[in-house]
């Protein structure tokens, strides 16, 4: 029961992040079937887990992309899989920067110095 809430949070994270990959692929693909959307969510989840568990790979760099390319290549081909993996890395980096800037802004407005605490 103690693990139920964190597992629910992780499940929600994987669903939303997987669908962010779907949104990234939509302009590249003409149309996506529901099974292709699930494949993208699955590919993101597996790549994130492998990237997270790989020692010496900050933010899973290289590992996540390799797993994404490996999983997506049979469905979309090598060039498209590489493009998707690189674009998704760029999108996640931009998202991290926006989140950090928002957090820095919020901490300055509230006088909370949580970025440099400890």
Secondary structure, 3 states (H helix, E strand, C coil): CHHHHHHHHHHHHHHHHHHHHHHHHHCCCCCCCHHHHHHHHHHHHHHHHHHHHCCCCHHHCCHHHHHHHHHHHHHHCHHHHHHHHHHHHHHHHHHHHHHHHHHHHHHHHHCCCCCCCC
